[in-house]
């Protein structure tokens, strides 16, 4: 166990997040998402929620911008509670979100560096974030 690391961040997940390059995508999806079919690299975290996993990922991964977060557009176009929780977990407002059609979201998932399937059972509990640049300090 590592000190200061969210316990949802398994060794395997941390390895994948570390290996990602700038603009590589990590997709956190709900239990309904066809992750096994689409993922090249799949991490399964049953019993978790998408917002909790996103908050854990964001604790170690700097987010890219323009936009920082992609959410799947709900069937009626409303912003759902789970999506509001995802925005909060990522530290963005609705202005920092791009809403993506379901099938475009699936296409994006095929190109993701890693997909994390949660135990989230609420519909549209899926999010795409891209790795930004890790800050550095000069010596």
Number of C-alpha atoms within 10 A of each C-alpha: 8 8 6 7 14 16 12 16 18 13 12 10 19 15 11 15 20 12 10 17 14 13 15 18 23 25 29 28 29 24 23 16 19 13 24 13 9 17 19 14 15 18 18 17 18 13 10 17 22 30 25 17 24 27 20 18 24 16 15 15 21 17 22 18 15 11 15 22 24 20 23 23 19 17 10 7 9 9 15 16 13 18 24 16 17 26 24 15 19 22 14 15 13 13 10 15 19 16 17 17 14 15 10 10 19 17 12 15 24 16 16 20 21 23 25 23 27 25 17 25 16 16 18 23 28 28 26 23 27 25 21 18 14 12 6 6 4 3 3
